[in-house]
Amino acid sequence: MFICSPSHSDLPLIVSLEVHTCPAQQEIMVDIIRDMWAPYLVDLNALTGHEISLPTLESLRKKILIKVCRPPLLVDVRRIARAEIHTG
């Protein structure tokens, strides 16, 4: 796997993951990501002191931001499908 190294630019690298795994597999993914990218990961609570503030661009230089998207649960998909059938 090739990933653009933060050493090529000091701007933050954004990694977008779509997760289709069970919680146990997600824990394994987290462990691997932490092992491989620990120096580059951003802990927002540590940077800002609380959960509300956003970090400054300066504090994000040479860091990796991970965005996680989970697919809708099957129950949600069925609910959406029923709503579409009723509305027509």
Secondary structure as UniProt FT lines:
FT   HELIX           6..8
FT   STRAND          13..18
FT   HELIX           23..37
FT   HELIX           38..40
FT   HELIX           44..48
FT   HELIX           57..60
FT   TURN            61..62
FT   STRAND          64..69
FT   HELIX           74..87
//
